């Protein structure tokens, strides 16, 4: 199965990954690196946020819709936890300042 994981986003290719060159609210920052393997194995590296992720499902056929949904949910969850961590750190800092 042929699939475009990131339609409407400018992409280029490196030696071992696809490089995102466009901004999109659904995707990590421009400059992120991605790859997909035949058995629905995916990874991404986001140098701007200093985060990466790997999900290995070992399911055929390639680009199975349930696997793509799982990958998207996993990626969203990672970014949500990063954002939540930043909020928690900020609230902790504000509480610390208010105790002075």
Phi, psi and omega in degrees: 000136176266140182215144171250102184295335184226072180296150178066016175240134178293129182230150172228174184238137172256191181290329183223019179195166172268141181247122179281127179241020180224153178271144177201136183298334183275347187242161172299179185296157174304141183098355178290152183245141184220160169200155177226139177255162186306320185266035180060050172251131186224149169215159173215152176230126180242092183298331182290331179254359180056049181218152175213166178206152178224134173228126185238112186252335178057051181233137172247150009277165176302146178062033175302134186299322178293323178292318177297320176296319179296318178298314180297318179294320177299312181297314178300319180297320178298312180294323178296320179292325176296314180294321178295321177299320178294319178297316181296319179296318179296315179296320177298318179294317178295320177296321178298315180295323182290340179279354179282000000 
